[in-house]
Amino acid sequence: MTEPAKTADLVARELRPLPALIFGSRWLQLPLYLGLIVAQGVYVILFLKELWHLILHSMDFTEQQIMLVVLGLIDVVMISNLLVMVIVGGYETFVSRLRLQGHPDQPEWLSHVNASVLKIKLAMAIIGISSIHLLRTFIEAGNLGSAKSTYTEAGIMWQTIIHVVFILSAIGIAAVDRMGQDPGGHARHRAQLPE
């Protein structure tokens, strides 16, 4: 048995019933991550439906309509990427190790993922998704005031303000995370392991 496995086995045997129950409760998150995998499948179906719609109407659509559908496809892909980050990173951080070391498809970011890194990655993904929505809004803003417009000036203004708040939030999260690091890049408050 390897040294980490022996240590984990020893720790598991030493836990009293209440701490063991509390520690084991992390497995209650498993159905949540499985549910997100199902949601990812729904996004794949949505993507294929929109792609088929684009192919069928590629000769009828204007350049602006094609651009809007393509932005919608990009939006679905970015949300799907966000789901992968939450599923893989969240499971690895909060539930159990995936033990992907040495696997050729292991995501590069997974080797150094922790709750802090995950928060920043999620914030950046949300900003990317918000940017796509804002770009779609700006493209359709030319129709403001017409009957086919789905946006109002106030709606565009609020969407822009919310996007800026997302950016400021991400900067704040990164700044707070940076304050928690020492110059060597390690967290300041780290539990001391017994020798």
Backbone as JSON Lines, residues from 0, in Angstrom:
{"i":0,"aa":"M","n":[0.85,-1.18,0.0],"ca":[0.0,0.0,0.0],"c":[0.9,1.24,0.0]}
{"i":1,"aa":"T","n":[0.57,2.25,-0.82],"ca":[1.39,3.45,-0.89],"c":[1.24,4.28,0.37]}
{"i":2,"aa":"E","n":[2.19,5.19,0.58],"ca":[2.2,6.02,1.79],"c":[0.94,6.88,1.9]}
{"i":3,"aa":"P","n":[0.51,7.62,0.83],"ca":[-0.72,8.41,0.95],"c":[-1.95,7.54,1.25]}
{"i":4,"aa":"A","n":[-1.99,6.33,0.66],"ca":[-3.13,5.44,0.9],"c":[-3.14,4.97,2.34]}
{"i":5,"aa":"K","n":[-1.95,4.68,2.9],"ca":[-1.87,4.28,4.31],"c":[-2.34,5.4,5.22]}
{"i":6,"aa":"T","n":[-1.9,6.62,4.91],"ca":[-2.29,7.78,5.71],"c":[-3.8,7.99,5.66]}
{"i":7,"aa":"A","n":[-4.37,7.92,4.45],"ca":[-5.82,8.1,4.3],"c":[-6.58,7.01,5.04]}
{"i":8,"aa":"D","n":[-6.08,5.77,4.97],"ca":[-6.72,4.66,5.67],"c":[-6.66,4.87,7.18]}
{"i":9,"aa":"L","n":[-5.51,5.34,7.68],"ca":[-5.33,5.6,9.1],"c":[-6.27,6.71,9.56]}
{"i":10,"aa":"V","n":[-6.36,7.8,8.78],"ca":[-7.24,8.91,9.13],"c":[-8.69,8.46,9.13]}
{"i":11,"aa":"A","n":[-9.08,7.66,8.14],"ca":[-10.46,7.18,8.05],"c":[-10.82,6.34,9.27]}
{"i":12,"aa":"R","n":[-9.88,5.51,9.74],"ca":[-10.16,4.66,10.9],"c":[-10.2,5.47,12.19]}
{"i":13,"aa":"E","n":[-9.46,6.58,12.26],"ca":[-9.39,7.36,13.48],"c":[-10.57,8.3,13.68]}
{"i":14,"aa":"L","n":[-11.34,8.58,12.64],"ca":[-12.46,9.5,12.76],"c":[-13.53,8.93,13.69]}
{"i":15,"aa":"R","n":[-13.97,9.76,14.6],"ca":[-15.08,9.36,15.47],"c":[-16.36,9.44,14.64]}
{"i":16,"aa":"P","n":[-17.47,8.88,15.13],"ca":[-18.7,8.81,14.33],"c":[-19.2,10.16,13.81]}
{"i":17,"aa":"L","n":[-19.25,11.18,14.68],"ca":[-19.78,12.48,14.22],"c":[-18.89,13.12,13.17]}
{"i":18,"aa":"P","n":[-17.57,13.23,13.37],"ca":[-16.73,13.77,12.3],"c":[-16.79,12.94,11.02]}
{"i":19,"aa":"A","n":[-16.89,11.62,11.17],"ca":[-17.0,10.75,9.98],"c":[-18.28,11.04,9.22]}
{"i":20,"aa":"L","n":[-19.38,11.28,9.95],"ca":[-20.66,11.61,9.31],"c":[-20.56,12.96,8.6]}
{"i":21,"aa":"I","n":[-19.98,13.94,9.29],"ca":[-19.85,15.28,8.7],"c":[-18.97,15.22,7.45]}
{"i":22,"aa":"F","n":[-17.84,14.53,7.56],"ca":[-16.93,14.42,6.41],"c":[-17.58,13.64,5.27]}
{"i":23,"aa":"G","n":[-18.32,12.61,5.61],"ca":[-19.0,11.8,4.59],"c":[-20.15,12.53,3.91]}
{"i":24,"aa":"S","n":[-20.65,13.59,4.56],"ca":[-21.79,14.32,3.98],"c":[-21.43,15.0,2.66]}
{"i":25,"aa":"R","n":[-20.13,15.11,2.37],"ca":[-19.74,15.72,1.09],"c":[-20.29,14.92,-0.09]}
{"i":26,"aa":"W","n":[-20.57,13.63,0.12],"ca":[-21.09,12.79,-0.96],"c":[-22.53,13.15,-1.32]}
{"i":27,"aa":"L","n":[-23.19,13.95,-0.48],"ca":[-24.54,14.42,-0.84],"c":[-24.5,15.33,-2.06]}
{"i":28,"aa":"Q","n":[-23.31,15.87,-2.38],"ca":[-23.18,16.72,-3.57],"c":[-23.14,15.92,-4.87]}
{"i":29,"aa":"L","n":[-22.89,14.62,-4.77],"ca":[-22.79,13.79,-5.97],"c":[-24.01,13.91,-6.89]}
{"i":30,"aa":"P","n":[-25.26,13.82,-6.37],"ca":[-26.41,13.99,-7.28],"c":[-26.45,15.36,-7.95]}
{"i":31,"aa":"L","n":[-25.91,16.38,-7.28],"ca":[-25.87,17.73,-7.88],"c":[-24.96,17.74,-9.1]}
{"i":32,"aa":"Y","n":[-23.79,17.12,-8.98],"ca":[-22.87,17.08,-10.11],"c":[-23.41,16.19,-11.24]}
{"i":33,"aa":"L","n":[-24.08,15.11,-10.87],"ca":[-24.72,14.26,-11.9],"c":[-25.83,15.04,-12.62]}
{"i":34,"aa":"G","n":[-26.57,15.86,-11.86],"ca":[-27.6,16.7,-12.47],"c":[-27.01,17.71,-13.44]}
{"i":35,"aa":"L","n":[-25.84,18.25,-13.11],"ca":[-25.18,19.18,-14.03],"c":[-24.72,18.47,-15.3]}
{"i":36,"aa":"I","n":[-24.36,17.2,-15.19],"ca":[-24.01,16.43,-16.39],"c":[-25.23,16.28,-17.28]}
{"i":37,"aa":"V","n":[-26.4,16.05,-16.68],"ca":[-27.64,15.97,-17.46],"c":[-27.91,17.33,-18.13]}
{"i":38,"aa":"A","n":[-27.7,18.43,-17.37],"ca":[-27.89,19.77,-17.95],"c":[-26.94,19.98,-19.13]}
{"i":39,"aa":"Q","n":[-25.73,19.46,-19.02],"ca":[-24.77,19.56,-20.13],"c":[-25.32,18.84,-21.36]}
{"i":40,"aa":"G","n":[-25.95,17.68,-21.15],"ca":[-26.58,16.95,-22.26],"c":[-27.68,17.77,-22.91]}
{"i":41,"aa":"V","n":[-28.46,18.49,-22.1],"ca":[-29.51,19.36,-22.63],"c":[-28.9,20.46,-23.49]}
{"i":42,"aa":"Y","n":[-27.76,21.02,-23.05],"ca":[-27.1,22.06,-23.85],"c":[-26.56,21.5,-25.16]}
{"i":43,"aa":"V","n":[-26.11,20.25,-25.17],"ca":[-25.66,19.63,-26.42],"c":[-26.84,19.54,-27.4]}
{"i":44,"aa":"I","n":[-28.0,19.14,-26.89],"ca":[-29.2,19.05,-27.74],"c":[-29.58,20.43,-28.27]}
{"i":45,"aa":"L","n":[-29.54,21.46,-27.39],"ca":[-29.84,22.83,-27.81],"c":[-28.87,23.3,-28.88]}
{"i":46,"aa":"F","n":[-27.58,23.0,-28.7],"ca":[-26.56,23.4,-29.68],"c":[-26.86,22.77,-31.04]}
{"i":47,"aa":"L","n":[-27.13,21.46,-31.04],"ca":[-27.4,20.77,-32.31],"c":[-28.66,21.3,-32.97]}
{"i":48,"aa":"K","n":[-29.68,21.63,-32.16],"ca":[-30.93,22.19,-32.7],"c":[-30.68,23.55,-33.36]}
{"i":49,"aa":"E","n":[-29.9,24.41,-32.69],"ca":[-29.59,25.73,-33.24],"c":[-28.7,25.62,-34.48]}
{"i":50,"aa":"L","n":[-27.75,24.67,-34.46],"ca":[-26.87,24.47,-35.62],"c":[-27.68,23.99,-36.82]}
{"i":51,"aa":"W","n":[-28.61,23.08,-36.58],"ca":[-29.47,22.58,-37.66],"c":[-30.33,23.72,-38.22]}
{"i":52,"aa":"H","n":[-30.85,24.56,-37.32],"ca":[-31.65,25.73,-37.72],"c":[-30.81,26.67,-38.6]}
{"i":53,"aa":"L","n":[-29.54,26.86,-38.23],"ca":[-28.64,27.72,-39.02],"c":[-28.39,27.12,-40.39]}
{"i":54,"aa":"I","n":[-28.15,25.81,-40.44],"ca":[-27.89,25.15,-41.73],"c":[-29.1,25.23,-42.64]}
{"i":55,"aa":"L","n":[-30.29,24.97,-42.08],"ca":[-31.52,25.0,-42.9],"c":[-31.81,26.37,-43.48]}
{"i":56,"aa":"H","n":[-31.49,27.43,-42.72],"ca":[-31.84,28.79,-43.14],"c":[-30.64,29.61,-43.58]}
{"i":57,"aa":"S","n":[-29.52,28.95,-43.86],"ca":[-28.31,29.69,-44.22],"c":[-28.49,30.53,-45.49]}
{"i":58,"aa":"M","n":[-29.36,30.1,-46.4],"ca":[-29.58,30.87,-47.63],"c":[-30.62,31.98,-47.43]}
{"i":59,"aa":"D","n":[-31.46,31.85,-46.4],"ca":[-32.52,32.83,-46.17],"c":[-32.09,33.94,-45.21]}
{"i":60,"aa":"F","n":[-31.19,33.64,-44.3],"ca":[-30.8,34.59,-43.25],"c":[-29.94,35.71,-43.8]}
{"i":61,"aa":"T","n":[-30.08,36.87,-43.18],"ca":[-29.17,37.98,-43.47],"c":[-27.88,37.74,-42.7]}
{"i":62,"aa":"E","n":[-26.86,38.54,-43.01],"ca":[-25.59,38.39,-42.3],"c":[-25.77,38.63,-40.81]}
{"i":63,"aa":"Q","n":[-26.62,39.6,-40.46],"ca":[-26.86,39.9,-39.05],"c":[-27.54,38.73,-38.35]}
{"i":64,"aa":"Q","n":[-28.51,38.09,-39.01],"ca":[-29.19,36.94,-38.42],"c":[-28.23,35.76,-38.22]}
{"i":65,"aa":"I","n":[-27.35,35.55,-39.2],"ca":[-26.36,34.47,-39.08],"c":[-25.42,34.76,-37.9]}
{"i":66,"aa":"M","n":[-25.0,36.04,-37.8],"ca":[-24.11,36.42,-36.7],"c":[-24.77,36.19,-35.35]}
{"i":67,"aa":"L","n":[-26.05,36.5,-35.24],"ca":[-26.77,36.32,-33.98],"c":[-26.89,34.84,-33.62]}
{"i":68,"aa":"V","n":[-27.16,33.99,-34.62],"ca":[-27.25,32.55,-34.35],"c":[-25.89,32.0,-33.95]}
{"i":69,"aa":"V","n":[-24.82,32.44,-34.64],"ca":[-23.46,31.98,-34.3],"c":[-23.09,32.43,-32.88]}
{"i":70,"aa":"L","n":[-23.45,33.67,-32.52],"ca":[-23.2,34.13,-31.15],"c":[-23.98,33.28,-30.15]}
{"i":71,"aa":"G","n":[-25.18,32.87,-30.53],"ca":[-25.95,31.97,-29.67],"c":[-25.25,30.64,-29.49]}
{"i":72,"aa":"L","n":[-24.65,30.12,-30.57],"ca":[-23.89,28.85,-30.49],"c":[-22.67,29.01,-29.59]}
{"i":73,"aa":"I","n":[-21.97,30.14,-29.74],"ca":[-20.81,30.4,-28.9],"c":[-21.23,30.49,-27.44]}
{"i":74,"aa":"D","n":[-22.38,31.12,-27.2],"ca":[-22.91,31.25,-25.85],"c":[-23.16,29.87,-25.23]}
{"i":75,"aa":"V","n":[-23.75,28.97,-26.0],"ca":[-24.01,27.61,-25.52],"c":[-22.69,26.9,-25.19]}
{"i":76,"aa":"V","n":[-21.68,27.06,-26.05],"ca":[-20.38,26.44,-25.82],"c":[-19.75,26.99,-24.54]}
{"i":77,"aa":"M","n":[-19.83,28.31,-24.34],"ca":[-19.22,28.91,-23.15],"c":[-19.93,28.47,-21.88]}
{"i":78,"aa":"I","n":[-21.25,28.35,-21.94],"ca":[-21.99,27.86,-20.77],"c":[-21.62,26.4,-20.51]}
{"i":79,"aa":"S","n":[-21.45,25.63,-21.58],"ca":[-21.04,24.24,-21.43],"c":[-19.65,24.15,-20.81]}
{"i":80,"aa":"N","n":[-18.73,25.03,-21.23],"ca":[-17.39,25.07,-20.61],"c":[-17.49,25.41,-19.13]}
{"i":81,"aa":"L","n":[-18.38,26.33,-18.79],"ca":[-18.61,26.69,-17.39],"c":[-19.1,25.47,-16.6]}
{"i":82,"aa":"L","n":[-20.01,24.71,-17.2],"ca":[-20.51,23.5,-16.55],"c":[-19.39,22.5,-16.31]}
{"i":83,"aa":"V","n":[-18.51,22.32,-17.29],"ca":[-17.39,21.38,-17.13],"c":[-16.5,21.83,-15.97]}
{"i":84,"aa":"M","n":[-16.21,23.14,-15.91],"ca":[-15.37,23.65,-14.82],"c":[-16.02,23.39,-13.46]}
{"i":85,"aa":"V","n":[-17.33,23.62,-13.37],"ca":[-18.03,23.42,-12.1],"c":[-18.07,21.93,-11.76]}
{"i":86,"aa":"I","n":[-18.39,21.09,-12.74],"ca":[-18.51,19.65,-12.48],"c":[-17.15,19.06,-12.07]}
{"i":87,"aa":"V","n":[-16.15,19.24,-12.92],"ca":[-14.85,18.62,-12.67],"c":[-14.14,19.29,-11.5]}
{"i":88,"aa":"G","n":[-14.05,20.62,-11.55],"ca":[-13.35,21.34,-10.49],"c":[-14.05,21.25,-9.15]}
{"i":89,"aa":"G","n":[-15.37,21.36,-9.15],"ca":[-16.12,21.27,-7.9],"c":[-16.05,19.89,-7.29]}
{"i":90,"aa":"Y","n":[-16.18,18.86,-8.11],"ca":[-16.09,17.49,-7.59],"c":[-14.7,17.24,-7.01]}
{"i":91,"aa":"E","n":[-13.66,17.66,-7.76],"ca":[-12.28,17.46,-7.31],"c":[-11.99,18.23,-6.02]}
{"i":92,"aa":"T","n":[-12.55,19.43,-5.9],"ca":[-12.28,20.27,-4.74],"c":[-13.1,19.89,-3.52]}
{"i":93,"aa":"F","n":[-14.37,19.57,-3.72],"ca":[-15.27,19.43,-2.58],"c":[-15.73,18.0,-2.28]}
{"i":94,"aa":"V","n":[-15.6,17.07,-3.22],"ca":[-16.12,15.72,-2.99],"c":[-14.99,14.71,-2.88]}
{"i":95,"aa":"S","n":[-14.3,14.44,-3.98],"ca":[-13.27,13.4,-3.96],"c":[-12.29,13.63,-5.1]}
{"i":96,"aa":"R","n":[-11.1,13.14,-4.95],"ca":[-10.09,13.25,-6.0],"c":[-10.5,12.39,-7.2]}
{"i":97,"aa":"L","n":[-10.23,12.92,-8.4],"ca":[-10.52,12.17,-9.62],"c":[-9.35,11.27,-10.02]}
{"i":98,"aa":"R","n":[-8.18,11.53,-9.46],"ca":[-6.96,10.75,-9.73],"c":[-6.67,10.66,-11.23]}
{"i":99,"aa":"L","n":[-6.53,11.83,-11.85],"ca":[-6.27,11.9,-13.29],"c":[-4.8,12.12,-13.62]}
{"i":100,"aa":"Q","n":[-3.93,12.14,-12.6],"ca":[-2.51,12.4,-12.84],"c":[-1.98,11.42,-13.9]}
{"i":101,"aa":"G","n":[-1.32,11.98,-14.89],"ca":[-0.75,11.16,-15.95],"c":[-1.72,10.84,-17.07]}
{"i":102,"aa":"H","n":[-3.01,11.16,-16.9],"ca":[-3.98,10.9,-17.97],"c":[-3.75,11.91,-19.09]}
{"i":103,"aa":"P","n":[-3.7,11.46,-20.35],"ca":[-3.38,12.4,-21.44],"c":[-4.42,13.51,-21.62]}
{"i":104,"aa":"D","n":[-5.65,13.3,-21.17],"ca":[-6.69,14.32,-21.34],"c":[-6.96,15.13,-20.08]}
{"i":105,"aa":"Q","n":[-6.09,15.01,-19.07],"ca":[-6.3,15.78,-17.84],"c":[-6.24,17.26,-18.16]}
{"i":106,"aa":"P","n":[-7.28,18.04,-17.76],"ca":[-7.24,19.48,-18.0],"c":[-6.03,20.1,-17.29]}
{"i":107,"aa":"E","n":[-5.36,21.01,-17.97],"ca":[-4.16,21.64,-17.41],"c":[-4.44,22.33,-16.09]}
{"i":108,"aa":"W","n":[-5.59,23.01,-16.01],"ca":[-5.92,23.78,-14.81],"c":[-6.28,22.91,-13.62]}
{"i":109,"aa":"L","n":[-6.59,21.64,-13.84],"ca":[-7.04,20.78,-12.74],"c":[-5.92,20.43,-11.78]}
{"i":110,"aa":"S","n":[-4.68,20.46,-12.25],"ca":[-3.57,20.08,-11.38],"c":[-3.35,21.07,-10.24]}
{"i":111,"aa":"H","n":[-3.8,22.31,-10.41],"ca":[-3.63,23.3,-9.34],"c":[-4.95,23.94,-8.94]}
{"i":112,"aa":"V","n":[-6.04,23.17,-9.06],"ca":[-7.35,23.73,-8.73],"c":[-7.57,23.68,-7.21]}
{"i":113,"aa":"N","n":[-8.14,24.74,-6.71],"ca":[-8.64,24.8,-5.34],"c":[-9.84,25.74,-5.37]}
{"i":114,"aa":"A","n":[-10.47,25.95,-4.24],"ca":[-11.69,26.77,-4.22],"c":[-11.42,28.17,-4.74]}
{"i":115,"aa":"S","n":[-10.26,28.72,-4.44],"ca":[-9.92,30.08,-4.86],"c":[-9.74,30.16,-6.38]}
{"i":116,"aa":"V","n":[-8.97,29.23,-6.93],"ca":[-8.75,29.2,-8.39],"c":[-10.08,28.97,-9.11]}
{"i":117,"aa":"L","n":[-10.9,28.09,-8.56],"ca":[-12.19,27.78,-9.17],"c":[-13.07,29.02,-9.21]}
{"i":118,"aa":"K","n":[-13.09,29.81,-8.12],"ca":[-13.89,31.04,-8.09],"c":[-13.46,32.0,-9.19]}
{"i":119,"aa":"I","n":[-12.16,32.18,-9.36],"ca":[-11.67,33.11,-10.37],"c":[-11.99,32.61,-11.77]}
{"i":120,"aa":"K","n":[-11.81,31.3,-12.01],"ca":[-12.13,30.74,-13.33],"c":[-13.62,30.88,-13.63]}
{"i":121,"aa":"L","n":[-14.46,30.64,-12.64],"ca":[-15.9,30.78,-12.84],"c":[-16.27,32.23,-13.12]}
{"i":122,"aa":"A","n":[-15.65,33.16,-12.39],"ca":[-15.93,34.59,-12.61],"c":[-15.54,34.98,-14.04]}
{"i":123,"aa":"M","n":[-14.4,34.51,-14.52],"ca":[-13.97,34.82,-15.88],"c":[-14.91,34.21,-16.91]}
{"i":124,"aa":"A","n":[-15.38,32.99,-16.65],"ca":[-16.32,32.35,-17.57],"c":[-17.64,33.12,-17.62]}
{"i":125,"aa":"I","n":[-18.11,33.59,-16.46],"ca":[-19.35,34.36,-16.42],"c":[-19.2,35.67,-17.17]}
{"i":126,"aa":"I","n":[-18.03,36.32,-17.05],"ca":[-17.78,37.55,-17.81],"c":[-17.8,37.26,-19.31]}
{"i":127,"aa":"G","n":[-17.2,36.14,-19.72],"ca":[-17.22,35.77,-21.13],"c":[-18.63,35.56,-21.65]}
{"i":128,"aa":"I","n":[-19.46,34.87,-20.86],"ca":[-20.85,34.62,-21.25],"c":[-21.61,35.94,-21.31]}
{"i":129,"aa":"S","n":[-21.4,36.79,-20.32],"ca":[-22.05,38.1,-20.3],"c":[-21.63,38.94,-21.5]}
{"i":130,"aa":"S","n":[-20.35,38.84,-21.9],"ca":[-19.85,39.59,-23.06],"c":[-20.57,39.16,-24.34]}
{"i":131,"aa":"I","n":[-20.8,37.86,-24.48],"ca":[-21.51,37.36,-25.66],"c":[-22.94,37.91,-25.68]}
{"i":132,"aa":"H","n":[-23.61,37.88,-24.52],"ca":[-24.97,38.41,-24.45],"c":[-24.99,39.9,-24.78]}
{"i":133,"aa":"L","n":[-24.01,40.63,-24.25],"ca":[-23.95,42.07,-24.5],"c":[-23.68,42.35,-25.97]}
{"i":134,"aa":"L","n":[-22.81,41.57,-26.59],"ca":[-22.53,41.74,-28.01],"c":[-23.78,41.49,-28.84]}
{"i":135,"aa":"R","n":[-24.53,40.45,-28.49],"ca":[-25.8,40.19,-29.2],"c":[-26.76,41.36,-29.05]}
{"i":136,"aa":"T","n":[-26.81,41.91,-27.83],"ca":[-27.68,43.06,-27.57],"c":[-27.26,44.25,-28.42]}
{"i":137,"aa":"F","n":[-25.95,44.52,-28.49],"ca":[-25.47,45.66,-29.26],"c":[-25.75,45.47,-30.76]}
{"i":138,"aa":"I","n":[-25.65,44.24,-31.24],"ca":[-25.95,43.98,-32.65],"c":[-27.41,44.26,-32.95]}
{"i":139,"aa":"E","n":[-28.29,43.86,-32.02],"ca":[-29.72,44.08,-32.22],"c":[-30.16,45.49,-31.85]}
{"i":140,"aa":"A","n":[-29.27,46.28,-31.27],"ca":[-29.64,47.63,-30.83],"c":[-30.03,48.53,-31.99]}
{"i":141,"aa":"G","n":[-29.59,48.17,-33.2],"ca":[-29.98,48.95,-34.38],"c":[-31.48,48.94,-34.63]}
{"i":142,"aa":"N","n":[-32.17,47.94,-34.08],"ca":[-33.62,47.85,-34.27],"c":[-34.4,48.57,-33.17]}
{"i":143,"aa":"L","n":[-33.71,49.28,-32.27],"ca":[-34.4,49.97,-31.18],"c":[-35.48,50.9,-31.72]}
{"i":144,"aa":"G","n":[-36.62,50.84,-31.09],"ca":[-37.73,51.7,-31.51],"c":[-38.63,51.07,-32.56]}
{"i":145,"aa":"S","n":[-38.16,50.02,-33.24],"ca":[-39.01,49.36,-34.24],"c":[-39.85,48.29,-33.55]}
{"i":146,"aa":"A","n":[-40.84,47.83,-34.28],"ca":[-41.77,46.83,-33.72],"c":[-41.07,45.49,-33.45]}
{"i":147,"aa":"K","n":[-40.03,45.16,-34.23],"ca":[-39.38,43.86,-34.05],"c":[-38.26,43.88,-33.01]}
{"i":148,"aa":"S","n":[-38.04,45.01,-32.36],"ca":[-37.0,45.11,-31.34],"c":[-37.45,44.42,-30.06]}
{"i":149,"aa":"T","n":[-36.56,43.63,-29.49],"ca":[-36.86,42.96,-28.22],"c":[-36.19,43.67,-27.05]}
{"i":150,"aa":"Y","n":[-35.5,44.78,-27.33],"ca":[-34.77,45.51,-26.29],"c":[-35.29,46.93,-26.15]}
{"i":151,"aa":"T","n":[-35.12,47.46,-24.96],"ca":[-35.4,48.87,-24.71],"c":[-34.08,49.54,-24.33]}
{"i":152,"aa":"E","n":[-34.06,50.87,-24.37],"ca":[-32.85,51.59,-23.98],"c":[-32.49,51.28,-22.53]}
{"i":153,"aa":"A","n":[-33.49,51.23,-21.68],"ca":[-33.25,50.93,-20.26],"c":[-32.7,49.51,-20.11]}
{"i":154,"aa":"G","n":[-33.23,48.57,-20.89],"ca":[-32.76,47.19,-20.84],"c":[-31.3,47.07,-21.23]}
{"i":155,"aa":"I","n":[-30.91,47.8,-22.29],"ca":[-29.52,47.78,-22.74],"c":[-28.62,48.41,-21.69]}
{"i":156,"aa":"M","n":[-29.1,49.52,-21.1],"ca":[-28.31,50.18,-20.06],"c":[-28.08,49.26,-18.87]}
{"i":157,"aa":"W","n":[-29.15,48.58,-18.42],"ca":[-29.01,47.68,-17.27],"c":[-28.13,46.49,-17.58]}
{"i":158,"aa":"Q","n":[-28.24,45.98,-18.8],"ca":[-27.39,44.85,-19.18],"c":[-25.92,45.27,-19.16]}
{"i":159,"aa":"T","n":[-25.63,46.49,-19.62],"ca":[-24.26,47.0,-19.6],"c":[-23.78,47.19,-18.17]}
{"i":160,"aa":"I","n":[-24.62,47.76,-17.32],"ca":[-24.26,47.96,-15.91],"c":[-23.98,46.63,-15.23]}
{"i":161,"aa":"I","n":[-24.82,45.64,-15.47],"ca":[-24.63,44.31,-14.86],"c":[-23.32,43.69,-15.34]}
{"i":162,"aa":"H","n":[-23.0,43.86,-16.63],"ca":[-21.74,43.34,-17.16],"c":[-20.55,44.0,-16.46]}
{"i":163,"aa":"V","n":[-20.61,45.31,-16.27],"ca":[-19.53,46.03,-15.57],"c":[-19.42,45.53,-14.13]}
{"i":164,"aa":"V","n":[-20.56,45.27,-13.48],"ca":[-20.54,44.73,-12.11],"c":[-19.86,43.36,-12.08]}
{"i":165,"aa":"F","n":[-20.13,42.51,-13.09],"ca":[-19.45,41.22,-13.18],"c":[-17.94,41.41,-13.27]}
{"i":166,"aa":"I","n":[-17.51,42.35,-14.1],"ca":[-16.07,42.61,-14.25],"c":[-15.47,43.09,-12.93]}
{"i":167,"aa":"L","n":[-16.13,44.05,-12.28],"ca":[-15.64,44.56,-11.01],"c":[-15.61,43.47,-9.94]}
{"i":168,"aa":"S","n":[-16.61,42.59,-9.96],"ca":[-16.64,41.47,-9.01],"c":[-15.46,40.54,-9.23]}
{"i":169,"aa":"A","n":[-15.17,40.23,-10.49],"ca":[-14.04,39.35,-10.8],"c":[-12.72,39.99,-10.36]}
{"i":170,"aa":"I","n":[-12.59,41.3,-10.59],"ca":[-11.38,42.0,-10.15],"c":[-11.29,41.95,-8.63]}
{"i":171,"aa":"G","n":[-12.41,42.14,-7.94],"ca":[-12.43,42.07,-6.48],"c":[-12.04,40.69,-5.96]}
{"i":172,"aa":"I","n":[-12.6,39.64,-6.59],"ca":[-12.27,38.26,-6.18],"c":[-10.78,38.01,-6.37]}
{"i":173,"aa":"A","n":[-10.24,38.43,-7.53],"ca":[-8.81,38.22,-7.8],"c":[-7.95,39.01,-6.82]}
{"i":174,"aa":"A","n":[-8.37,40.25,-6.49],"ca":[-7.6,41.07,-5.55],"c":[-7.6,40.45,-4.15]}
{"i":175,"aa":"V","n":[-8.75,39.99,-3.69],"ca":[-8.83,39.36,-2.38],"c":[-7.98,38.09,-2.36]}
{"i":176,"aa":"D","n":[-8.04,37.31,-3.44],"ca":[-7.23,36.1,-3.53],"c":[-5.75,36.44,-3.49]}
{"i":177,"aa":"R","n":[-5.37,37.5,-4.19],"ca":[-3.96,37.9,-4.22],"c":[-3.48,38.36,-2.85]}
{"i":178,"aa":"M","n":[-4.36,39.02,-2.09],"ca":[-3.99,39.46,-0.74],"c":[-3.75,38.26,0.18]}
{"i":179,"aa":"G","n":[-4.4,37.14,-0.12],"ca":[-4.24,35.94,0.7],"c":[-3.02,35.13,0.33]}
{"i":180,"aa":"Q","n":[-2.23,35.6,-0.63],"ca":[-1.03,34.9,-1.07],"c":[0.2,35.6,-0.52]}
{"i":181,"aa":"D","n":[1.24,34.81,-0.19],"ca":[2.51,35.43,0.17],"c":[3.29,35.65,-1.12]}
{"i":182,"aa":"P","n":[4.42,36.36,-1.07],"ca":[5.18,36.64,-2.3],"c":[5.57,35.4,-3.08]}
{"i":183,"aa":"G","n":[5.68,34.25,-2.4],"ca":[6.04,33.01,-3.09],"c":[4.86,32.35,-3.78]}
{"i":184,"aa":"G","n":[3.65,32.92,-3.62],"ca":[2.48,32.39,-4.29],"c":[1.73,31.34,-3.51]}
{"i":185,"aa":"H","n":[2.04,31.17,-2.2],"ca":[1.36,30.18,-1.38],"c":[0.42,30.88,-0.42]}
{"i":186,"aa":"A","n":[-0.63,30.2,-0.04],"ca":[-1.59,30.79,0.88],"c":[-0.91,31.1,2.21]}
{"i":187,"aa":"R","n":[-1.26,32.26,2.8],"ca":[-0.65,32.67,4.06],"c":[-1.06,31.78,5.21]}
{"i":188,"aa":"H","n":[-2.34,31.52,5.32],"ca":[-2.87,30.77,6.46],"c":[-3.04,29.32,6.07]}
{"i":189,"aa":"R","n":[-2.05,28.55,6.37],"ca":[-2.08,27.15,6.02],"c":[-1.96,26.32,7.28]}
{"i":190,"aa":"A","n":[-2.76,25.32,7.39],"ca":[-2.68,24.47,8.58],"c":[-1.34,23.78,8.62]}
{"i":191,"aa":"Q","n":[-0.73,23.79,9.8],"ca":[0.56,23.12,9.95],"c":[0.34,21.63,10.11]}
{"i":192,"aa":"L","n":[0.97,20.86,9.26],"ca":[0.85,19.41,9.34],"c":[1.85,18.9,10.37]}
{"i":193,"aa":"P","n":[1.47,17.9,11.14],"ca":[2.4,17.34,12.11],"c":[3.57,16.67,11.39]}
{"i":194,"aa":"E","n":[4.74,16.77,11.99],"ca":[5.94,16.16,11.41],"c":[5.85,14.66,11.5]}
